[in-house]
Amino acid sequence: LSPELAMEIQEALGADIIMTLDEPTPHTASESETEVSLSLSTRWAKRSLKAHRSDKQALFGIVQGGMFKNLRAQSAEEIAGLGFPGFAIGGLSVGEEKAVMYELAAHTAQLLPNNKLRYLMGVGTPEDLLACSAMGIDLFDCVMPTRNARNGSLFVAEGKLNIRNAAFKTDDQPIDGRCGCYTCKNYSRAYLRHLFMAEEILAMRLNTIHNITFYQNWMKKIRTAILEDRPFNFQWTDQSVNGG
C-alpha cells in the first residue's frame, strides 16, 4: 500500500473524512524507532496531500510520535504546517496505561490549531470520551460499542451489563428504562439473554442498536454541556451492573 493508492481507495469509498497513510508505533518502541516511523509518516502525509483529488472529502493529517512528548511536538508542527482541514492524534490507546494516554492526548491536542477539528483515533470508553472532550478533542472512533455488543456487554449509565448473566434470565426490564432506542422499547433483558444464549444473530443486532444509541446520547450530553458552557458534572464508571 502506498500513500497514492490509499488516497485512491478512500476516494472510491466516498468517505467524508479520509486519512493520510501513516505508520504508528507500538507503545514499547524506543525513541529512535519512533523517530524513524515519524519521519516516514510525515513524508507519506506530504505524498497523500499531493495525491488527494476530491474537493468533497476532507483529508486529515495524522500526528504520531509514540510515547515521546518531544516527538509528538515535532510531528504536530510538521503536520499542522501542511494545512490539512483537520488533524488526527494517532498512536495512542495501543497498550499504554490510561494515565499515559490521557497525558499524551492532552499534550498533543494543545499543540494543534484550535480552529480546526482534532480527532483522537481508536478511543474509547464513555469515560475516555468525557475526559478527552475536556481536552478540546472533537472527534473519536472506536469499535467498543459494536464489539462489546457482539460479546453481550451493554452500556448503561451505571456501567456495563453482561446480558449472559443468569440474573437476567427472568428480568422483564429493558436494558435501560431511560433509553429510547428500538431495543429498549421492544425487548426485555430476559428475551435478549435468551437470544444471545441461543446464538441468534438478532441478539447482536439488537445489542448493537442499544450500544450505539448509548454512545450517541453520551456525546449529545457532552456537546450540550459545552454549548451551555457548563462543567461536565456527570461521569461513567466501568463497573458491572447486576440484575434486579
Contacts in CASP RR format, 6 or more apart in sequence:
PFRMAT RR
TARGET T0000
AUTHOR 0000-0000-0000
METHOD contacts of the structure
MODEL  1
LSPELAMEIQEALGADIIMTLDEPTPHTASESETEVSLSLSTRWAKRSLK
AHRSDKQALFGIVQGGMFKNLRAQSAEEIAGLGFPGFAIGGLSVGEEKAV
MYELAAHTAQLLPNNKLRYLMGVGTPEDLLACSAMGIDLFDCVMPTRNAR
NGSLFVAEGKLNIRNAAFKTDDQPIDGRCGCYTCKNYSRAYLRHLFMAEE
ILAMRLNTIHNITFYQNWMKKIRTAILEDRPFNFQWTDQSVNGG
1 21 0 8 1.000
2 21 0 8 1.000
2 47 0 8 1.000
3 20 0 8 1.000
3 21 0 8 1.000
3 44 0 8 1.000
3 45 0 8 1.000
3 47 0 8 1.000
3 48 0 8 1.000
3 51 0 8 1.000
4 47 0 8 1.000
4 48 0 8 1.000
4 51 0 8 1.000
6 19 0 8 1.000
6 20 0 8 1.000
6 21 0 8 1.000
6 48 0 8 1.000
7 18 0 8 1.000
7 48 0 8 1.000
7 51 0 8 1.000
7 52 0 8 1.000
7 53 0 8 1.000
7 59 0 8 1.000
8 51 0 8 1.000
10 18 0 8 1.000
10 19 0 8 1.000
10 57 0 8 1.000
11 18 0 8 1.000
11 52 0 8 1.000
11 53 0 8 1.000
11 54 0 8 1.000
11 57 0 8 1.000
14 54 0 8 1.000
14 57 0 8 1.000
15 57 0 8 1.000
16 57 0 8 1.000
16 58 0 8 1.000
17 57 0 8 1.000
17 58 0 8 1.000
17 59 0 8 1.000
17 60 0 8 1.000
17 119 0 8 1.000
18 52 0 8 1.000
18 57 0 8 1.000
18 58 0 8 1.000
18 59 0 8 1.000
18 60 0 8 1.000
19 59 0 8 1.000
19 60 0 8 1.000
19 61 0 8 1.000
19 62 0 8 1.000
19 88 0 8 1.000
20 41 0 8 1.000
20 44 0 8 1.000
20 45 0 8 1.000
20 48 0 8 1.000
20 49 0 8 1.000
20 59 0 8 1.000
20 60 0 8 1.000
20 61 0 8 1.000
20 62 0 8 1.000
20 84 0 8 1.000
21 44 0 8 1.000
21 47 0 8 1.000
21 48 0 8 1.000
22 41 0 8 1.000
22 44 0 8 1.000
22 45 0 8 1.000
22 61 0 8 1.000
22 62 0 8 1.000
22 64 0 8 1.000
22 90 0 8 1.000
23 37 0 8 1.000
23 40 0 8 1.000
23 41 0 8 1.000
23 44 0 8 1.000
23 64 0 8 1.000
24 37 0 8 1.000
24 64 0 8 1.000
24 66 0 8 1.000
24 90 0 8 1.000
24 91 0 8 1.000
24 94 0 8 1.000
25 33 0 8 1.000
25 34 0 8 1.000
25 37 0 8 1.000
25 64 0 8 1.000
25 65 0 8 1.000
25 66 0 8 1.000
25 91 0 8 1.000
26 94 0 8 1.000
26 95 0 8 1.000
27 66 0 8 1.000
27 67 0 8 1.000
27 94 0 8 1.000
27 95 0 8 1.000
27 96 0 8 1.000
27 100 0 8 1.000
29 37 0 8 1.000
29 66 0 8 1.000
29 67 0 8 1.000
31 68 0 8 1.000
31 71 0 8 1.000
34 64 0 8 1.000
34 65 0 8 1.000
34 66 0 8 1.000
34 67 0 8 1.000
34 68 0 8 1.000
34 71 0 8 1.000
35 71 0 8 1.000
37 64 0 8 1.000
37 65 0 8 1.000
38 64 0 8 1.000
38 65 0 8 1.000
38 66 0 8 1.000
38 71 0 8 1.000
38 74 0 8 1.000
38 75 0 8 1.000
41 62 0 8 1.000
41 64 0 8 1.000
41 75 0 8 1.000
42 75 0 8 1.000
42 78 0 8 1.000
42 79 0 8 1.000
45 61 0 8 1.000
45 62 0 8 1.000
45 78 0 8 1.000
45 79 0 8 1.000
45 82 0 8 1.000
46 82 0 8 1.000
48 59 0 8 1.000
48 61 0 8 1.000
49 59 0 8 1.000
49 82 0 8 1.000
49 84 0 8 1.000
52 59 0 8 1.000
58 85 0 8 1.000
58 86 0 8 1.000
59 84 0 8 1.000
59 85 0 8 1.000
60 84 0 8 1.000
60 85 0 8 1.000
60 86 0 8 1.000
60 87 0 8 1.000
60 88 0 8 1.000
60 117 0 8 1.000
60 119 0 8 1.000
61 79 0 8 1.000
61 82 0 8 1.000
61 84 0 8 1.000
61 86 0 8 1.000
61 87 0 8 1.000
61 88 0 8 1.000
62 79 0 8 1.000
62 87 0 8 1.000
62 88 0 8 1.000
62 89 0 8 1.000
62 90 0 8 1.000
62 121 0 8 1.000
63 72 0 8 1.000
63 75 0 8 1.000
63 76 0 8 1.000
63 79 0 8 1.000
63 87 0 8 1.000
63 88 0 8 1.000
63 89 0 8 1.000
63 90 0 8 1.000
63 108 0 8 1.000
63 111 0 8 1.000
63 112 0 8 1.000
64 71 0 8 1.000
64 72 0 8 1.000
64 75 0 8 1.000
64 90 0 8 1.000
64 91 0 8 1.000
65 71 0 8 1.000
65 72 0 8 1.000
65 74 0 8 1.000
65 75 0 8 1.000
65 91 0 8 1.000
66 72 0 8 1.000
66 91 0 8 1.000
66 92 0 8 1.000
66 104 0 8 1.000
67 96 0 8 1.000
67 100 0 8 1.000
67 104 0 8 1.000
69 104 0 8 1.000
69 107 0 8 1.000
72 104 0 8 1.000
72 107 0 8 1.000
72 108 0 8 1.000
72 111 0 8 1.000
73 107 0 8 1.000
73 111 0 8 1.000
76 87 0 8 1.000
76 108 0 8 1.000
76 111 0 8 1.000
76 112 0 8 1.000
77 111 0 8 1.000
79 87 0 8 1.000
80 87 0 8 1.000
80 111 0 8 1.000
80 112 0 8 1.000
80 113 0 8 1.000
84 116 0 8 1.000
85 116 0 8 1.000
85 117 0 8 1.000
86 116 0 8 1.000
86 117 0 8 1.000
86 118 0 8 1.000
86 119 0 8 1.000
87 112 0 8 1.000
87 113 0 8 1.000
87 116 0 8 1.000
87 117 0 8 1.000
87 118 0 8 1.000
87 119 0 8 1.000
88 119 0 8 1.000
88 120 0 8 1.000
88 121 0 8 1.000
89 105 0 8 1.000
89 108 0 8 1.000
89 109 0 8 1.000
89 112 0 8 1.000
89 118 0 8 1.000
89 119 0 8 1.000
89 120 0 8 1.000
89 121 0 8 1.000
89 137 0 8 1.000
90 120 0 8 1.000
90 121 0 8 1.000
91 121 0 8 1.000
92 101 0 8 1.000
92 104 0 8 1.000
92 105 0 8 1.000
92 120 0 8 1.000
92 121 0 8 1.000
92 122 0 8 1.000
92 123 0 8 1.000
93 101 0 8 1.000
93 121 0 8 1.000
93 122 0 8 1.000
93 123 0 8 1.000
93 124 0 8 1.000
93 128 0 8 1.000
96 104 0 8 1.000
98 128 0 8 1.000
101 123 0 8 1.000
102 131 0 8 1.000
102 132 0 8 1.000
102 135 0 8 1.000
105 120 0 8 1.000
105 123 0 8 1.000
105 132 0 8 1.000
105 135 0 8 1.000
105 137 0 8 1.000
106 135 0 8 1.000
109 118 0 8 1.000
109 120 0 8 1.000
109 132 0 8 1.000
109 135 0 8 1.000
109 136 0 8 1.000
109 137 0 8 1.000
110 135 0 8 1.000
112 118 0 8 1.000
114 136 0 8 1.000
117 138 0 8 1.000
117 139 0 8 1.000
118 136 0 8 1.000
118 137 0 8 1.000
118 138 0 8 1.000
118 139 0 8 1.000
119 137 0 8 1.000
119 138 0 8 1.000
119 139 0 8 1.000
119 140 0 8 1.000
119 141 0 8 1.000
120 132 0 8 1.000
120 137 0 8 1.000
120 139 0 8 1.000
120 140 0 8 1.000
121 141 0 8 1.000
122 140 0 8 1.000
122 141 0 8 1.000
122 142 0 8 1.000
122 143 0 8 1.000
123 129 0 8 1.000
123 132 0 8 1.000
123 140 0 8 1.000
123 142 0 8 1.000
124 140 0 8 1.000
124 142 0 8 1.000
124 144 0 8 1.000
125 144 0 8 1.000
125 236 0 8 1.000
125 238 0 8 1.000
126 155 0 8 1.000
126 214 0 8 1.000
126 215 0 8 1.000
126 218 0 8 1.000
126 236 0 8 1.000
127 235 0 8 1.000
127 236 0 8 1.000
127 237 0 8 1.000
127 238 0 8 1.000
128 140 0 8 1.000
129 140 0 8 1.000
129 215 0 8 1.000
129 218 0 8 1.000
129 219 0 8 1.000
129 222 0 8 1.000
130 218 0 8 1.000
130 222 0 8 1.000
130 232 0 8 1.000
130 234 0 8 1.000
130 235 0 8 1.000
130 236 0 8 1.000
132 140 0 8 1.000
133 222 0 8 1.000
133 226 0 8 1.000
133 232 0 8 1.000
134 232 0 8 1.000
145 155 0 8 1.000
145 208 0 8 1.000
145 211 0 8 1.000
145 212 0 8 1.000
145 214 0 8 1.000
145 215 0 8 1.000
146 208 0 8 1.000
146 211 0 8 1.000
146 212 0 8 1.000
148 154 0 8 1.000
148 155 0 8 1.000
148 160 0 8 1.000
148 211 0 8 1.000
149 204 0 8 1.000
149 207 0 8 1.000
149 208 0 8 1.000
149 210 0 8 1.000
149 211 0 8 1.000
149 212 0 8 1.000
150 204 0 8 1.000
150 207 0 8 1.000
150 208 0 8 1.000
152 162 0 8 1.000
152 163 0 8 1.000
152 164 0 8 1.000
152 196 0 8 1.000
152 203 0 8 1.000
152 207 0 8 1.000
153 160 0 8 1.000
153 161 0 8 1.000
153 162 0 8 1.000
153 163 0 8 1.000
154 160 0 8 1.000
154 161 0 8 1.000
154 162 0 8 1.000
154 163 0 8 1.000
154 175 0 8 1.000
154 207 0 8 1.000
154 210 0 8 1.000
154 211 0 8 1.000
154 214 0 8 1.000
155 161 0 8 1.000
155 210 0 8 1.000
155 211 0 8 1.000
155 214 0 8 1.000
155 215 0 8 1.000
156 175 0 8 1.000
156 176 0 8 1.000
156 179 0 8 1.000
156 214 0 8 1.000
156 241 0 8 1.000
157 176 0 8 1.000
157 178 0 8 1.000
157 236 0 8 1.000
158 237 0 8 1.000
158 239 0 8 1.000
158 241 0 8 1.000
159 236 0 8 1.000
159 237 0 8 1.000
159 238 0 8 1.000
159 239 0 8 1.000
159 240 0 8 1.000
159 241 0 8 1.000
160 238 0 8 1.000
160 239 0 8 1.000
160 240 0 8 1.000
160 241 0 8 1.000
161 168 0 8 1.000
161 175 0 8 1.000
161 189 0 8 1.000
161 240 0 8 1.000
161 241 0 8 1.000
161 243 0 8 1.000
162 240 0 8 1.000
163 175 0 8 1.000
163 189 0 8 1.000
163 192 0 8 1.000
163 193 0 8 1.000
163 196 0 8 1.000
163 203 0 8 1.000
163 207 0 8 1.000
164 193 0 8 1.000
164 196 0 8 1.000
164 197 0 8 1.000
165 193 0 8 1.000
165 242 0 8 1.000
165 243 0 8 1.000
167 242 0 8 1.000
167 243 0 8 1.000
167 244 0 8 1.000
168 189 0 8 1.000
168 190 0 8 1.000
168 192 0 8 1.000
168 193 0 8 1.000
168 243 0 8 1.000
169 190 0 8 1.000
169 193 0 8 1.000
170 190 0 8 1.000
171 188 0 8 1.000
171 189 0 8 1.000
171 190 0 8 1.000
171 193 0 8 1.000
171 243 0 8 1.000
171 244 0 8 1.000
172 188 0 8 1.000
172 189 0 8 1.000
172 190 0 8 1.000
173 188 0 8 1.000
173 189 0 8 1.000
173 244 0 8 1.000
174 183 0 8 1.000
174 184 0 8 1.000
174 185 0 8 1.000
174 187 0 8 1.000
174 188 0 8 1.000
174 189 0 8 1.000
175 183 0 8 1.000
175 184 0 8 1.000
175 189 0 8 1.000
175 192 0 8 1.000
175 210 0 8 1.000
176 184 0 8 1.000
176 210 0 8 1.000
176 214 0 8 1.000
177 184 0 8 1.000
179 210 0 8 1.000
179 213 0 8 1.000
179 214 0 8 1.000
179 217 0 8 1.000
180 213 0 8 1.000
181 209 0 8 1.000
181 210 0 8 1.000
181 213 0 8 1.000
181 214 0 8 1.000
182 206 0 8 1.000
182 209 0 8 1.000
183 192 0 8 1.000
183 206 0 8 1.000
183 207 0 8 1.000
183 209 0 8 1.000
183 210 0 8 1.000
183 213 0 8 1.000
184 210 0 8 1.000
187 206 0 8 1.000
189 243 0 8 1.000
192 203 0 8 1.000
192 206 0 8 1.000
192 207 0 8 1.000
195 202 0 8 1.000
195 203 0 8 1.000
195 206 0 8 1.000
196 203 0 8 1.000
196 204 0 8 1.000
196 207 0 8 1.000
218 236 0 8 1.000
221 234 0 8 1.000
222 232 0 8 1.000
225 231 0 8 1.000
225 232 0 8 1.000
225 233 0 8 1.000
END
